[in-house]
Amino acid sequence: MPEAIRARIAAVSAHLPSRYRTLDETRVKITETGGYAPPPGLLEDLTGVRGVHVHEDGENASDLAVAAARSALDEAGLKIRDVDLLLFASTSQDLIEPATAHLVATKLGASCPVFDIKNACNSFLNGMEVAASFIETGRYGTVLIACGEPSTLATRWHLPHREDLLRALPGYTASDAGAAMVLTAGPAGDGDPGILSLRFVSNSPAWEACTVAGGGSMHHLSVHDDHTTLRLNGDLRQSALDVLPRIMDTAGDELRAAQAGAFSFIAFHQIAMPQYREVIDTFSLPEDRCMPAVAEHGNCAAASLPLQLAKAREADRIESGDLVAMIGLASGFSFGLALVRW
């Protein structure tokens, strides 16, 4: 009988652009457009975020992904020729066609198969699901997941009225980042490291709650701010609460283990500090096992979870043998949970 295989995390890396824009600088830029002028301190009070990272002019999603991928490969002690499959998993993309994975592969010098995975801010977590499935079946031995998020491109600057600010509010915490993870094959014994469990739930009728509508078939050539920027159309919190019973049915045991402190570190998707507190309260998570990365780094979209893992590793909050939980929350609406032994 073939020996069971488990996908293990050989490396995780995040890349943050050096340019940084405070929310007060964002407020000034909004004011300069001649529309509604937010009073000083309002954006900080509403979001609890200090500022966001901003990509360089001419820097694309693929460039952010490549920077993180190179670091992850170095950490894993691998060359790009060692990679059997490359996945680009992100909310962003360089082009509608071809897949951005091809641009990432070209810049890295990869010759392996590649494709994109997109599911809003759960894209990276779904990339882990796909990579783990391929590795566990023996189809590929080493998978590189890369993510590039120039999310500040979805920020709305001209606000005719105060109500427009509230609808555009998620865009003011949108932050740019790259992230990458190397997954390799290993044994699946009781104490062996790797991805132990993956759970996903969707509430698709809530898809309209938060959108970037331009570029697709609905608004293909539109340049209207409502279509080209991140727009809140409904209650994202209610979308999550509506599906909470199904989340508990699907991942209740794992969440109860998190509540009991079984995990050394718990990463979850973060868009602002009020939402950070709501997630901790909703799932009764131990706050000392979490990291409010959004306060300093903003909402890094699909790069949010690997960024938190990388920061926790740098701070020695995750060590070999530790159990780690990753909770994904994304417009659509979708929920994901990965349990990992480091």
N, C-alpha and C positions, 0 to 999 in steps of 0.2 A: 504493500500500500504506500503511495507517495507521501512523503513527509509534508505536514502542513506548513504553509508559508505565510508570513505576516509582513505587511509593509511597515517599515520603520523609518523614522525621520532621521536622516543622516546630517542634515543641516537646515537652518532657517535663517533668513537674512532680510533686513529692511534697509531701504535707501531713502533718505529724506533730503530734498533739495535744500541748498544753503540759504536761499532767499526766504525771508519770513515776513509775513504781513500781519500786524496786530489788528484786532477788530476795530480799534479806534481809527487806524489808517483806512480800513474798509469803510467806516462811517464817513470819513472825509471824502473818499472817492465817490460814494453814493451821493453825498451832498453836492458835489461839483457837477453832477449831471443836470441839476436844476429842477428835480422833482421833489418828492417828500424828503425832508432832511431829518433823519433820526437824531434825537438829542444825545449828547455825550453820555456814554455809559449804558445806553439802552441795550445794544447788542450783547455786551458782556453780561448784563443782568439777566437777559432772556436765555442765554446759552451757557453761561459759566465757562466760556472758552476764551483764552487770552489771544490766540492768533492761529494762523495756518501757514503751512509751507507752500511755496509757490515755485513751479518749474521755471527753468530758464527759457527765454525767448527761443523758439525753434526746437525746443525739447519735446519729444512726443511720448506717448504711452510706452512704445517699444523701448525708448531710451531709458526710461525709469526702470522698466522691467529688466533690461540688460545689466544695468548697474547692480541691482540686487542679485541677479542670477550669478554674476561673476563672483560676488562675495560668497554666495552659498556654495558654489562649486569649490572655491578655495577652502572654505571651512570643512567641506566633506572630503577634501584631498583628491578631488576628481578633475578630469579634463572634460571638455565638452564632447569629445569623441567617446567617452564612457557612457553617455546618456542614450538610452534606447527610445525614449519618447519625450517630446517637449509639449507642454500644455500652456497656453496663454489663458489665464483665468482672471477676468477683470470686468468691471462695469464699462471701462473705456476701451477705445480702439483707435488705431491710426487711420483706418479706412473702412468703408463698408465692405469692400472686396479688394484684395484677398484677406484671409484671416491674418490678424496681426501676429500670430505665432510665426508666420513665415518671415516677417521683418525681424522679429527677435532672433530667430534661428540664423538668419543671414548675418546679423551683427555679431552673433556669438561664434559663427563658423560651424554651426551644427548641420549634420546631414541626415539626421534621424527623422522619422515621421513626426508631424506636428499638427495640432488643430486648436481652435479656440473653444472656451467654455464660458458661457455668459448666463448669469442669474442674479443680476444686480449685485448687492453687497455680499451675497452668499456665493459668488462665483469661485472664490478661492477654496471655500469649504467643499463645494461640489467638485472642484478640481482634485481635491484630496480623495473624495469618494471614487472618482473615475480612476485615479492613479492606483489607489489601494486595490480596486477590483482587478485591474490588469495585472498587478504584481502578484496577488493571491492566486490567480489562475495560471501564473507562469508565463503569460504572454510577453511581458516586459520585465526586466530585472531592475532597471534604474530609470526613474521618471523625474524630470525637472518641471516644476510648476513655477511659472513666472507671472507677475502681475505688475501693471503700470497704470497709475491713476493720476492724470492731470485734471483732477476734479474741479479745480478752481475755474476751469473753462465754463462750468455750469452756474457760475455766480451771476446774479442779476444786479445790474448797476442802476438803471433808471427806474424809479418808483413813482408813478403818478400819485398814489395815495398811500396812506398808512396801511390799509388792508393789503396792498401789494407787498409790503415788507413782511407781513406775517405769512403770506403764501410763499414768499421767496426765502424765508428764514433758514431752511436747511442748507441753502447754498452758501450761507455766510460762515458756516463751520466746515464746508467742504475743503479738504486739504490734499495736497499732492504728495505722492509717495510711490516707491517701488517696493516689491516684496518678492521673495522666492523661497522655495523649499525643495530639497532633494530627498526623494523617497527611494529606498533600496529594499531588496528582499532579505528576509532573515527568518530564523526559526520561530515557531508559534507556540513555544512552551509556556507553562503557567507564569513564569517570572521573566520571560523575554520581553524586550522593548518593542514598541510599535503601536499601530492603530488598533485599539481593542474593540471599538464599537463606533458605528455611524448611524445616526437617526435623522430623518427629515420629515417635515410636515408642511403642507401648503394651504393657503386660504386664497385661492386665485381670484374669486369674485371681488376681492379688495384691490385689484391691480391698479385702479385709478387713483388711489389715495396719494401716491407720490410719483411724479413722472418727469422724464426729460423726453418730450414728445417728438422733437424734430429729427429729420433724417430717415425715418422709416416711411412706410407706405401711407400712413395716415396724414403726415405733414411733410412730404418728401423734400420740398424746396422752400419751406417756410423759414423766415428769419425773424419771426415775431418772438419777443422775449418770453412769452408764455410757452413757446415750443422749444426754445434753445437753452433754457435755464432750468435748474432744478426747481420744481414747483410742487407745493403741498396743496392737494386738492381735497383731502379728506382727513380723517383722524387715524394716523398710523397706530397710535396706542390702542384704539378700539379694534383695529384689524388684528392686533396681537391677542387682545383679550377674547375676541370672538373664537379664536382657534385654540385658546389655552387648554380647554378640556382634551382636545385631540393631542396636544403636545404632551400632556400628562399621561395620556393613554399610551403614547408611543415611546416617550423617554422619561417616564415617571421614576423608574428605578434609578436611572443615572442622575436625575436632578435631585432625588432624595439623598443620594450618596454625596453630591456636591453640598447640599445643605448640612449634612452631618460632618463636613470637613474632611472627607476622604481624599480630596485633591489638594495638592500643594499649590496649584495655581489655576485660576479660572479666567480665561479670556472671553470676552463677549463683545459683539459689535456695538460701537458707541458713536452717537451722532451729536450729543450735547450732554452737559452735566445733569439737567433734570431727567433726561432719559436714562442716564447711568444709574441714578438713584432709583428710578422706577423699576429697572430690571433687577437690581439687587433686592428691592422690596417684593416684587412680584414672584420671584423664584426663591426668596429667602436665602440668598447667597451670603456666605461669610465674607464681609467686606475686606478683612485682612488678607484674603487670598486673591483679591482682584486688584486691578490697576486702572486708575482714572486717566488713561493716556489722552483722552479727548481734550482735557483741560489745557494741555500744552501743545498738542499736536493736531488738534482738530479731527474731523471725521475723514479718515483716509480710505473710505469706501471698502472695496474688497481687500485692501492691504491692511485693514484695521487689525484683524486677528493675528496674522504673522508678525506685524509690528509689535504687538503686545508680547508675543512669545520671544521675539528677539530682545526686547527691552528687559523682560524678566530674566532671560539667560544672562545678559550683561550684568544684572544686579544680583546674580547668584540666587535668584528665587526659584529657579528650576535646576535640579541636579539629576544626575544619572539615577534611574530607578523611580523617580517621582511620577505620580499620576497627575495628568493635566486634562482639564476640560476646555473645549472650545465651543462657544455658543454663537451661532450665526443668526442674525435677524436682518431681513431684507424686504424692501418694497416688492410687492408682487401678490400677496404677502407670503414669505417663506421663512421657516425656522429650521435650523440645523444644529446638530450636536455631535461633536467628535470627542471620544475619550482616548487618550494616548498615554502609554507608559514610556517615559523618556529613557 
